[in-house]
Amino acid sequence: MGRIFEKRKYKMFARYDRMAKAFTRIGKEIAIAVKQGGPHPDGNPRLRLAIQSAKAANMPKDRIENAIKKASAKDASGYDEVTYEGYAPHGVAVVVETATDNPTRTVANVRMHFNKGNGSLGKTGSLDFLFERKGVFKIAKGDLDTEALELELIDHGLEDLAIDDHDLYIYTSFSDFGKMTRALEEKGIPVLSADKQRIPGTTVQLEESQQEEVIKLVENLEQDDDVQHVYHNLK
């Protein structure tokens, strides 16, 4: 009985940690969006997408409003978006996107994670060629006619459409991200989440024990408060 309780408690805390991390990441995205385009979602596409992501993550409405209000204050500190690149063990490429109010602290922490994970931090731009930047939109499948939707969205930058049991994933080039955002808004299609992701052109296949080393490094990076996204080319 004790072990079952401990396992449930661990799972509960793990879910809480993931949710807390998601809220922190989205809060920074809201802050960056407000600084760049103002506090009004109607005239700020990046803020609209950040709010949609917040709702999809079940972020409370008052917390969203507080994040916008805080970022709108004249004395609000801003965040620098800084990208770091390096190698995990066994030659796996890793790209780390951060949002930080203290780049000195952030680079020290990122380097520490790489060193502890038997990886190495590289020069910015050294691994960028291994990844393609794509816009990825997640929408609810519902009763949508996917074939008709695919044809409609081609003119707005659609490159690929993936489907699972409940959702559709729309892929665009990085440059067509804004165009697709406007198209989905005009068609009244709610977006569950929208991100600019880095998709690896080639992947590295490893044995299970080697994969665990890489995954541990990636998870440690993702837990860092300054880290927004971590991408890698592990298969």
DOKOLMAR-977205 format. One record per atom (N, C-alpha, C): residue in three letters; z, y, x. Coordinates in steps of 0.02 Angstrom, whole numbers. Example, Ala and Ser with C-alpha at 12.3 -4.5 7.8 and 13.67 -1.06 7.14 Angstrom:
BEGIN
- res / up / north / east
- ala / 390 / -284 / 660
- ala / 390 / -225 / 615
- ala / 390 / -165 / 660
- ser / 354 / -112 / 642
- ser / 357 / -53 / 684
- ser / 394 / 2 / 645
***
This chain:
BEGIN
- res / up / north / east
- met / 0 / -60 / 42
- met / 0 / 0 / 0
- met / 0 / 63 / 44
- gly / 41 / 60 / 97
- gly / 46 / 117 / 142
- gly / -20 / 133 / 175
- arg / -56 / 80 / 196
- arg / -120 / 90 / 229
- arg / -171 / 121 / 181
- ile / -170 / 97 / 119
- ile / -217 / 124 / 69
- ile / -203 / 198 / 58
- phe / -139 / 216 / 54
- phe / -120 / 286 / 44
- phe / -144 / 329 / 103
- glu / -133 / 304 / 164
- glu / -152 / 341 / 223
- glu / -228 / 350 / 225
- lys / -265 / 298 / 206
- lys / -338 / 303 / 206
- lys / -362 / 354 / 155
- arg / -331 / 354 / 96
- arg / -349 / 403 / 45
- arg / -332 / 473 / 68
- lys / -275 / 481 / 100
- lys / -254 / 546 / 124
- lys / -303 / 571 / 177
- tyr / -324 / 526 / 222
- tyr / -372 / 544 / 274
- tyr / -438 / 568 / 243
- lys / -462 / 530 / 194
- lys / -525 / 548 / 161
- lys / -518 / 616 / 126
- met / -460 / 628 / 95
- met / -449 / 692 / 60
- met / -451 / 750 / 110
- phe / -417 / 742 / 167
- phe / -417 / 795 / 217
- phe / -486 / 804 / 248
- ala / -523 / 749 / 257
- ala / -590 / 753 / 285
- ala / -636 / 793 / 238
- arg / -630 / 780 / 173
- arg / -670 / 817 / 124
- arg / -651 / 891 / 126
- tyr / -586 / 905 / 131
- tyr / -563 / 974 / 134
- tyr / -590 / 1009 / 196
- asp / -589 / 975 / 252
- asp / -614 / 1005 / 314
- asp / -688 / 1021 / 309
- arg / -727 / 974 / 279
- arg / -799 / 985 / 271
- arg / -812 / 1045 / 225
- met / -773 / 1049 / 170
- met / -781 / 1104 / 123
- met / -762 / 1170 / 155
- ala / -706 / 1170 / 193
- ala / -684 / 1231 / 226
- ala / -736 / 1255 / 276
- lys / -766 / 1208 / 313
- lys / -817 / 1225 / 362
- lys / -879 / 1253 / 326
- ala / -898 / 1222 / 271
- ala / -956 / 1245 / 233
- ala / -945 / 1316 / 207
- phe / -885 / 1329 / 182
- phe / -869 / 1395 / 156
- phe / -871 / 1448 / 212
- thr / -845 / 1430 / 271
- thr / -847 / 1476 / 328
- thr / -918 / 1491 / 348
- arg / -960 / 1439 / 352
- arg / -1030 / 1449 / 371
- arg / -1067 / 1493 / 321
- ile / -1057 / 1479 / 256
- ile / -1091 / 1518 / 205
- ile / -1064 / 1590 / 203
- gly / -999 / 1598 / 214
- gly / -970 / 1665 / 216
- gly / -1002 / 1707 / 270
- lys / -1014 / 1677 / 328
- lys / -1048 / 1714 / 382
- lys / -1120 / 1730 / 363
- glu / -1153 / 1684 / 331
- glu / -1222 / 1696 / 310
- glu / -1225 / 1754 / 260
- ile / -1176 / 1756 / 215
- ile / -1172 / 1812 / 167
- ile / -1161 / 1877 / 205
- ala / -1116 / 1877 / 253
- ala / -1100 / 1937 / 291
- ala / -1162 / 1962 / 329
- ile / -1198 / 1917 / 360
- ile / -1259 / 1936 / 398
- ile / -1311 / 1964 / 350
- ala / -1319 / 1931 / 292
- ala / -1368 / 1954 / 243
- ala / -1352 / 2024 / 218
- val / -1288 / 2037 / 204
- val / -1267 / 2102 / 180
- val / -1280 / 2156 / 233
- lys / -1263 / 2141 / 296
- lys / -1274 / 2189 / 350
- lys / -1348 / 2205 / 358
- gln / -1391 / 2155 / 347
- gln / -1463 / 2165 / 358
- gln / -1497 / 2198 / 299
- gly / -1476 / 2179 / 238
- gly / -1514 / 2201 / 179
- gly / -1474 / 2233 / 124
- gly / -1409 / 2245 / 134
- gly / -1368 / 2277 / 83
- gly / -1334 / 2227 / 37
- pro / -1286 / 2251 / -4
- pro / -1244 / 2207 / -44
- pro / -1271 / 2187 / -112
- his / -1333 / 2209 / -128
- his / -1360 / 2195 / -195
- his / -1411 / 2138 / -191
- pro / -1396 / 2082 / -221
- pro / -1440 / 2023 / -217
- pro / -1511 / 2036 / -242
- asp / -1519 / 2080 / -293
- asp / -1585 / 2092 / -321
- asp / -1634 / 2118 / -269
- gly / -1610 / 2157 / -221
- gly / -1654 / 2184 / -170
- gly / -1645 / 2152 / -102
- asn / -1611 / 2096 / -100
- asn / -1595 / 2064 / -36
- asn / -1607 / 1988 / -42
- pro / -1668 / 1964 / -27
- pro / -1684 / 1893 / -34
- pro / -1637 / 1847 / 5
- arg / -1619 / 1868 / 66
- arg / -1575 / 1825 / 107
- arg / -1507 / 1818 / 74
- leu / -1482 / 1872 / 45
- leu / -1418 / 1868 / 11
- leu / -1422 / 1824 / -51
- arg / -1477 / 1829 / -88
- arg / -1486 / 1786 / -147
- arg / -1483 / 1712 / -127
- leu / -1517 / 1695 / -73
- leu / -1517 / 1625 / -50
- leu / -1448 / 1604 / -27
- ala / -1412 / 1649 / 7
- ala / -1344 / 1633 / 29
- ala / -1298 / 1620 / -30
- ile / -1306 / 1660 / -82
- ile / -1265 / 1651 / -142
- ile / -1282 / 1585 / -176
- gln / -1346 / 1569 / -178
- gln / -1367 / 1504 / -207
- gln / -1337 / 1446 / -168
- ser / -1337 / 1451 / -102
- ser / -1307 / 1399 / -61
- ser / -1232 / 1394 / -73
- ala / -1201 / 1452 / -82
- ala / -1129 / 1453 / -97
- ala / -1113 / 1418 / -162
- lys / -1153 / 1431 / -212
- lys / -1142 / 1399 / -278
- lys / -1154 / 1324 / -273
- ala / -1205 / 1304 / -235
- ala / -1220 / 1233 / -227
- ala / -1163 / 1197 / -191
- ala / -1126 / 1233 / -149
- ala / -1069 / 1204 / -113
- ala / -1004 / 1211 / -152
- asn / -1009 / 1234 / -215
- asn / -951 / 1244 / -258
- asn / -902 / 1295 / -230
- met / -928 / 1346 / -196
- met / -887 / 1400 / -172
- met / -866 / 1443 / -231
- pro / -802 / 1457 / -239
- pro / -778 / 1495 / -297
- pro / -812 / 1564 / -302
- lys / -824 / 1587 / -364
- lys / -858 / 1650 / -375
- lys / -821 / 1708 / -343
- asp / -753 / 1708 / -349
- asp / -715 / 1764 / -322
- asp / -720 / 1766 / -245
- arg / -727 / 1707 / -215
- arg / -734 / 1705 / -142
- arg / -802 / 1732 / -120
- ile / -854 / 1718 / -159
- ile / -920 / 1745 / -145
- ile / -918 / 1821 / -150
- glu / -888 / 1846 / -204
- glu / -884 / 1919 / -215
- glu / -843 / 1953 / -160
- asn / -789 / 1920 / -139
- asn / -747 / 1948 / -86
- asn / -785 / 1951 / -19
- ala / -826 / 1900 / -6
- ala / -866 / 1898 / 56
- ala / -916 / 1956 / 57
- ile / -947 / 1969 / 0
- ile / -995 / 2025 / -5
- ile / -959 / 2092 / 3
- lys / -902 / 2099 / -30
- lys / -863 / 2161 / -27
- lys / -838 / 2174 / 44
- lys / -813 / 2122 / 77
- lys / -787 / 2129 / 145
- lys / -843 / 2150 / 193
- ala / -902 / 2119 / 185
- ala / -958 / 2135 / 230
- ala / -985 / 2205 / 217
- ser / -974 / 2232 / 157
- ser / -999 / 2298 / 139
- ser / -956 / 2354 / 166
- ala / -895 / 2338 / 187
- ala / -849 / 2390 / 212
- ala / -877 / 2421 / 276
- lys / -866 / 2486 / 284
- lys / -893 / 2522 / 342
- lys / -867 / 2495 / 408
- asp / -804 / 2472 / 407
- asp / -774 / 2448 / 470
- asp / -781 / 2372 / 478
- ala / -822 / 2341 / 436
- ala / -830 / 2268 / 441
- ala / -864 / 2249 / 506
- ser / -838 / 2199 / 539
- ser / -869 / 2176 / 601
- ser / -931 / 2135 / 585
- gly / -982 / 2141 / 626
- gly / -1043 / 2103 / 616
- gly / -1044 / 2040 / 657
- tyr / -1093 / 1998 / 644
- tyr / -1101 / 1936 / 681
- tyr / -1168 / 1936 / 717
- asp / -1167 / 1913 / 780
- asp / -1228 / 1903 / 818
- asp / -1251 / 1831 / 807
- glu / -1316 / 1823 / 793
- glu / -1344 / 1756 / 787
- glu / -1372 / 1735 / 855
- val / -1340 / 1686 / 885
- val / -1357 / 1664 / 953
- val / -1372 / 1590 / 952
- thr / -1427 / 1570 / 985
- thr / -1447 / 1500 / 988
- thr / -1437 / 1472 / 1059
- tyr / -1409 / 1413 / 1063
- tyr / -1398 / 1379 / 1127
- tyr / -1435 / 1313 / 1126
- glu / -1458 / 1291 / 1185
- glu / -1495 / 1229 / 1190
- glu / -1468 / 1187 / 1248
- gly / -1470 / 1122 / 1240
- gly / -1446 / 1079 / 1293
- gly / -1463 / 1007 / 1279
- tyr / -1436 / 964 / 1321
- tyr / -1449 / 892 / 1313
- tyr / -1383 / 856 / 1301
- ala / -1384 / 812 / 1252
- ala / -1330 / 764 / 1241
- ala / -1341 / 706 / 1290
- pro / -1295 / 658 / 1292
- pro / -1306 / 599 / 1335
- pro / -1372 / 564 / 1318
- his / -1401 / 531 / 1367
- his / -1461 / 490 / 1359
- his / -1523 / 530 / 1340
- gly / -1523 / 594 / 1360
- gly / -1584 / 634 / 1353
- gly / -1600 / 659 / 1284
- val / -1551 / 660 / 1239
- val / -1563 / 686 / 1171
- val / -1557 / 762 / 1172
- ala / -1609 / 795 / 1147
- ala / -1611 / 868 / 1144
- ala / -1568 / 894 / 1087
- val / -1530 / 947 / 1099
- val / -1486 / 975 / 1049
- val / -1494 / 1051 / 1047
- val / -1503 / 1079 / 987
- val / -1507 / 1151 / 978
- val / -1449 / 1172 / 933
- val / -1412 / 1223 / 954
- val / -1352 / 1245 / 919
- val / -1361 / 1317 / 897
- glu / -1360 / 1329 / 832
- glu / -1364 / 1397 / 805
- glu / -1295 / 1421 / 788
- thr / -1278 / 1481 / 812
- thr / -1211 / 1508 / 800
- thr / -1214 / 1577 / 768
- ala / -1159 / 1597 / 737
- ala / -1149 / 1665 / 713
- ala / -1080 / 1686 / 738
- thr / -1077 / 1736 / 780
- thr / -1015 / 1750 / 815
- thr / -1000 / 1824 / 822
- asp / -937 / 1841 / 822
- asp / -916 / 1909 / 837
- asp / -891 / 1914 / 908
- asn / -898 / 1860 / 946
- asn / -876 / 1858 / 1016
- asn / -919 / 1808 / 1054
- pro / -978 / 1829 / 1076
- pro / -1023 / 1782 / 1111
- pro / -993 / 1751 / 1173
- thr / -949 / 1787 / 1208
- thr / -918 / 1759 / 1268
- thr / -876 / 1698 / 1251
- arg / -838 / 1703 / 1197
- arg / -798 / 1646 / 1174
- arg / -843 / 1588 / 1152
- thr / -896 / 1606 / 1116
- thr / -939 / 1555 / 1087
- thr / -975 / 1514 / 1141
- val / -1004 / 1548 / 1190
- val / -1040 / 1511 / 1242
- val / -992 / 1468 / 1282
- ala / -931 / 1492 / 1292
- ala / -881 / 1451 / 1328
- ala / -864 / 1388 / 1289
- asn / -856 / 1396 / 1223
- asn / -840 / 1338 / 1181
- asn / -898 / 1288 / 1177
- val / -958 / 1314 / 1170
- val / -1017 / 1270 / 1166
- val / -1025 / 1232 / 1231
- arg / -1017 / 1267 / 1288
- arg / -1022 / 1233 / 1352
- arg / -968 / 1179 / 1359
- met / -907 / 1195 / 1336
- met / -853 / 1146 / 1340
- met / -870 / 1083 / 1300
- his / -898 / 1091 / 1240
- his / -916 / 1033 / 1199
- his / -968 / 990 / 1234
- phe / -1019 / 1023 / 1263
- phe / -1071 / 985 / 1299
- phe / -1040 / 948 / 1359
- asn / -998 / 983 / 1397
- asn / -969 / 951 / 1457
- asn / -925 / 892 / 1439
- lys / -882 / 902 / 1387
- lys / -838 / 847 / 1366
- lys / -876 / 788 / 1338
- gly / -935 / 802 / 1309
- gly / -975 / 749 / 1280
- gly / -1026 / 720 / 1328
- asn / -1017 / 734 / 1394
- asn / -1063 / 709 / 1446
- asn / -1134 / 734 / 1436
- gly / -1139 / 795 / 1409
- gly / -1204 / 827 / 1403
- gly / -1208 / 887 / 1449
- ser / -1259 / 928 / 1439
- ser / -1267 / 987 / 1482
- ser / -1300 / 1043 / 1442
- leu / -1274 / 1103 / 1451
- leu / -1302 / 1161 / 1418
- leu / -1360 / 1188 / 1459
- gly / -1417 / 1201 / 1426
- gly / -1476 / 1224 / 1462
- gly / -1491 / 1298 / 1450
- lys / -1549 / 1320 / 1472
- lys / -1570 / 1389 / 1462
- lys / -1600 / 1397 / 1392
- thr / -1589 / 1455 / 1363
- thr / -1618 / 1469 / 1297
- thr / -1694 / 1468 / 1302
- gly / -1724 / 1432 / 1256
- gly / -1797 / 1426 / 1256
- gly / -1823 / 1365 / 1292
- ser / -1779 / 1329 / 1327
- ser / -1802 / 1272 / 1367
- ser / -1820 / 1212 / 1324
- leu / -1793 / 1208 / 1263
- leu / -1806 / 1150 / 1221
- leu / -1840 / 1169 / 1155
- asp / -1854 / 1232 / 1147
- asp / -1881 / 1256 / 1083
- asp / -1947 / 1222 / 1065
- phe / -1986 / 1203 / 1115
- phe / -2051 / 1172 / 1103
- phe / -2045 / 1103 / 1072
- leu / -1986 / 1072 / 1075
- leu / -1977 / 1005 / 1047
- leu / -1966 / 1006 / 971
- phe / -1954 / 1066 / 943
- phe / -1938 / 1072 / 872
- phe / -1986 / 1120 / 837
- glu / -2002 / 1104 / 775
- glu / -2040 / 1149 / 732
- glu / -1992 / 1182 / 684
- arg / -2000 / 1247 / 676
- arg / -1957 / 1282 / 627
- arg / -1990 / 1279 / 559
- lys / -1953 / 1253 / 511
- lys / -1978 / 1244 / 443
- lys / -1930 / 1275 / 393
- gly / -1959 / 1300 / 339
- gly / -1918 / 1319 / 282
- gly / -1909 / 1258 / 237
- val / -1847 / 1244 / 218
- val / -1833 / 1185 / 176
- val / -1795 / 1208 / 114
- phe / -1825 / 1197 / 56
- phe / -1795 / 1216 / -7
- phe / -1776 / 1152 / -46
- lys / -1717 / 1151 / -72
- lys / -1694 / 1095 / -113
- lys / -1688 / 1119 / -185
- ile / -1723 / 1084 / -231
- ile / -1719 / 1101 / -301
- ile / -1707 / 1037 / -342
- ala / -1678 / 1045 / -400
- ala / -1664 / 988 / -444
- ala / -1729 / 962 / -473
- lys / -1739 / 896 / -471
- lys / -1801 / 867 / -497
- lys / -1805 / 876 / -572
- gly / -1752 / 859 / -607
- gly / -1750 / 867 / -680
- gly / -1812 / 839 / -713
- asp / -1842 / 880 / -758
- asp / -1902 / 860 / -794
- asp / -1965 / 891 / -765
- leu / -1961 / 916 / -704
- leu / -2019 / 949 / -674
- leu / -2077 / 900 / -665
- asp / -2137 / 924 / -677
- asp / -2198 / 886 / -662
- asp / -2212 / 897 / -588
- thr / -2193 / 849 / -547
- thr / -2197 / 859 / -474
- thr / -2269 / 867 / -449
- glu / -2316 / 832 / -480
- glu / -2385 / 838 / -458
- glu / -2413 / 908 / -472
- ala / -2397 / 933 / -532
- ala / -2421 / 1000 / -550
- ala / -2387 / 1053 / -507
- leu / -2321 / 1043 / -495
- leu / -2284 / 1090 / -453
- leu / -2312 / 1092 / -382
- glu / -2329 / 1034 / -356
- glu / -2356 / 1030 / -289
- glu / -2421 / 1070 / -283
- leu / -2465 / 1063 / -333
- leu / -2528 / 1100 / -333
- leu / -2516 / 1175 / -338
- glu / -2468 / 1194 / -380
- glu / -2453 / 1265 / -389
- glu / -2426 / 1298 / -325
- leu / -2387 / 1260 / -288
- leu / -2352 / 1289 / -230
- leu / -2393 / 1288 / -165
- ile / -2449 / 1253 / -165
- ile / -2490 / 1250 / -104
- ile / -2511 / 1320 / -83
- asp / -2529 / 1362 / -133
- asp / -2551 / 1430 / -117
- asp / -2494 / 1474 / -92
- his / -2433 / 1450 / -98
- his / -2374 / 1489 / -77
- his / -2343 / 1461 / -13
- gly / -2380 / 1417 / 20
- gly / -2357 / 1394 / 85
- gly / -2330 / 1323 / 87
- leu / -2334 / 1287 / 32
- leu / -2309 / 1218 / 32
- leu / -2346 / 1175 / 82
- glu / -2309 / 1142 / 126
- glu / -2339 / 1096 / 175
- glu / -2324 / 1023 / 158
- asp / -2265 / 1012 / 128
- asp / -2246 / 943 / 110
- asp / -2195 / 946 / 54
- leu / -2194 / 893 / 13
- leu / -2147 / 887 / -42
- leu / -2116 / 818 / -40
- ala / -2050 / 815 / -31
- ala / -2015 / 750 / -28
- ala / -1971 / 744 / -90
- ile / -1964 / 683 / -113
- ile / -1927 / 670 / -176
- ile / -1876 / 615 / -165
- asp / -1815 / 626 / -190
- asp / -1767 / 571 / -193
- asp / -1747 / 561 / -266
- asp / -1692 / 527 / -279
- asp / -1674 / 510 / -348
- asp / -1663 / 571 / -392
- his / -1635 / 625 / -364
- his / -1615 / 682 / -405
- his / -1647 / 748 / -385
- asp / -1671 / 754 / -324
- asp / -1692 / 819 / -298
- asp / -1762 / 817 / -268
- leu / -1791 / 877 / -262
- leu / -1854 / 887 / -227
- leu / -1841 / 929 / -165
- tyr / -1877 / 915 / -111
- tyr / -1871 / 952 / -49
- tyr / -1939 / 981 / -32
- ile / -1942 / 1047 / -30
- ile / -2005 / 1082 / -18
- ile / -2004 / 1107 / 55
- tyr / -2057 / 1091 / 92
- tyr / -2061 / 1111 / 162
- tyr / -2117 / 1162 / 170
- thr / -2101 / 1216 / 206
- thr / -2151 / 1268 / 221
- thr / -2147 / 1283 / 296
- ser / -2196 / 1320 / 320
- ser / -2191 / 1345 / 389
- ser / -2138 / 1400 / 389
- phe / -2114 / 1416 / 448
- phe / -2063 / 1468 / 457
- phe / -2088 / 1534 / 428
- ser / -2152 / 1550 / 441
- ser / -2180 / 1614 / 420
- ser / -2189 / 1619 / 344
- asp / -2193 / 1562 / 310
- asp / -2203 / 1562 / 237
- asp / -2138 / 1556 / 198
- phe / -2082 / 1560 / 232
- phe / -2016 / 1552 / 199
- phe / -2008 / 1605 / 144
- gly / -2021 / 1668 / 160
- gly / -2013 / 1722 / 111
- gly / -2061 / 1715 / 53
- lys / -2123 / 1695 / 68
- lys / -2173 / 1687 / 15
- lys / -2151 / 1633 / -35
- met / -2126 / 1577 / -9
- met / -2103 / 1523 / -53
- met / -2041 / 1544 / -93
- thr / -1997 / 1582 / -61
- thr / -1938 / 1608 / -96
- thr / -1959 / 1647 / -158
- arg / -2006 / 1694 / -148
- arg / -2029 / 1735 / -204
- arg / -2064 / 1693 / -257
- ala / -2103 / 1644 / -236
- ala / -2140 / 1602 / -285
- ala / -2092 / 1564 / -330
- leu / -2040 / 1534 / -300
- leu / -1992 / 1496 / -340
- leu / -1953 / 1542 / -387
- glu / -1937 / 1602 / -364
- glu / -1902 / 1650 / -407
- glu / -1946 / 1670 / -466
- glu / -2010 / 1685 / -453
- glu / -2056 / 1706 / -506
- glu / -2067 / 1651 / -557
- lys / -2065 / 1588 / -534
- lys / -2074 / 1532 / -580
- lys / -2009 / 1512 / -615
- gly / -1954 / 1546 / -598
- gly / -1890 / 1532 / -630
- gly / -1861 / 1464 / -611
- ile / -1877 / 1440 / -551
- ile / -1852 / 1375 / -528
- ile / -1789 / 1386 / -486
- pro / -1731 / 1364 / -510
- pro / -1669 / 1374 / -472
- pro / -1671 / 1336 / -406
- val / -1651 / 1369 / -353
- val / -1649 / 1338 / -286
- val / -1576 / 1318 / -271
- leu / -1566 / 1254 / -258
- leu / -1499 / 1229 / -243
- leu / -1478 / 1250 / -172
- ser / -1525 / 1249 / -127
- ser / -1511 / 1272 / -59
- ser / -1578 / 1288 / -26
- ala / -1575 / 1332 / 23
- ala / -1635 / 1351 / 61
- ala / -1614 / 1366 / 132
- asp / -1647 / 1334 / 179
- asp / -1629 / 1343 / 250
- asp / -1692 / 1345 / 292
- lys / -1686 / 1379 / 349
- lys / -1737 / 1374 / 400
- lys / -1712 / 1323 / 450
- gln / -1744 / 1266 / 452
- gln / -1722 / 1210 / 493
- gln / -1768 / 1198 / 552
- arg / -1742 / 1162 / 601
- arg / -1782 / 1142 / 659
- arg / -1796 / 1067 / 654
- ile / -1858 / 1049 / 645
- ile / -1878 / 979 / 637
- ile / -1906 / 954 / 703
- pro / -1878 / 900 / 731
- pro / -1904 / 875 / 795
- pro / -1974 / 846 / 789
- gly / -2016 / 862 / 839
- gly / -2084 / 835 / 840
- gly / -2084 / 762 / 862
- thr / -2040 / 744 / 907
- thr / -2032 / 675 / 929
- thr / -1957 / 659 / 929
- thr / -1941 / 595 / 924
- thr / -1870 / 575 / 922
- thr / -1855 / 524 / 977
- val / -1791 / 519 / 993
- val / -1767 / 472 / 1044
- val / -1729 / 416 / 1009
- gln / -1747 / 354 / 1022
- gln / -1712 / 297 / 993
- gln / -1665 / 267 / 1044
- leu / -1602 / 256 / 1023
- leu / -1550 / 231 / 1068
- leu / -1516 / 171 / 1037
- glu / -1480 / 134 / 1079
- glu / -1438 / 80 / 1055
- glu / -1378 / 110 / 1018
- glu / -1346 / 68 / 978
- glu / -1292 / 93 / 934
- glu / -1236 / 126 / 973
- ser / -1215 / 97 / 1027
- ser / -1160 / 126 / 1066
- ser / -1180 / 193 / 1096
- gln / -1243 / 200 / 1116
- gln / -1268 / 263 / 1142
- gln / -1274 / 315 / 1087
- gln / -1295 / 293 / 1028
- gln / -1299 / 339 / 971
- gln / -1230 / 369 / 955
- glu / -1178 / 328 / 959
- glu / -1111 / 352 / 944
- glu / -1090 / 408 / 991
- glu / -1109 / 403 / 1054
- glu / -1093 / 457 / 1102
- glu / -1125 / 523 / 1081
- val / -1188 / 519 / 1061
- val / -1225 / 579 / 1041
- val / -1195 / 607 / 976
- ile / -1182 / 563 / 928
- ile / -1156 / 586 / 864
- ile / -1087 / 619 / 872
- lys / -1046 / 593 / 917
- lys / -981 / 623 / 929
- lys / -988 / 694 / 956
- leu / -1035 / 705 / 1002
- leu / -1046 / 772 / 1028
- leu / -1070 / 819 / 972
- val / -1118 / 795 / 932
- val / -1144 / 835 / 877
- val / -1088 / 854 / 828
- glu / -1047 / 805 / 811
- glu / -992 / 819 / 763
- glu / -943 / 869 / 792
- asn / -927 / 864 / 856
- asn / -881 / 912 / 887
- asn / -910 / 983 / 886
- leu / -975 / 988 / 898
- leu / -1008 / 1054 / 895
- leu / -1006 / 1081 / 823
- glu / -1019 / 1038 / 775
- glu / -1020 / 1060 / 705
- glu / -952 / 1083 / 681
- gln / -899 / 1058 / 711
- gln / -831 / 1078 / 691
- gln / -811 / 1145 / 720
- asp / -848 / 1170 / 768
- asp / -831 / 1235 / 798
- asp / -842 / 1291 / 747
- asp / -795 / 1336 / 742
- asp / -798 / 1389 / 691
- asp / -858 / 1435 / 698
- asp / -883 / 1442 / 759
- asp / -939 / 1488 / 771
- asp / -1007 / 1455 / 759
- val / -1008 / 1390 / 751
- val / -1072 / 1354 / 745
- val / -1094 / 1351 / 672
- gln / -1157 / 1370 / 660
- gln / -1186 / 1368 / 594
- gln / -1226 / 1304 / 582
- his / -1268 / 1285 / 630
- his / -1309 / 1226 / 622
- his / -1318 / 1192 / 691
- val / -1325 / 1126 / 689
- val / -1340 / 1088 / 749
- val / -1400 / 1042 / 734
- tyr / -1450 / 1045 / 778
- tyr / -1510 / 1004 / 769
- tyr / -1519 / 961 / 831
- his / -1546 / 901 / 822
- his / -1557 / 856 / 879
- his / -1618 / 813 / 865
- asn / -1641 / 777 / 916
- asn / -1699 / 734 / 906
- asn / -1681 / 660 / 914
- leu / -1618 / 642 / 898
- leu / -1599 / 572 / 895
- leu / -1629 / 540 / 833
- lys / -1661 / 484 / 841
- lys / -1691 / 449 / 784
- lys / -1638 / 418 / 741
***
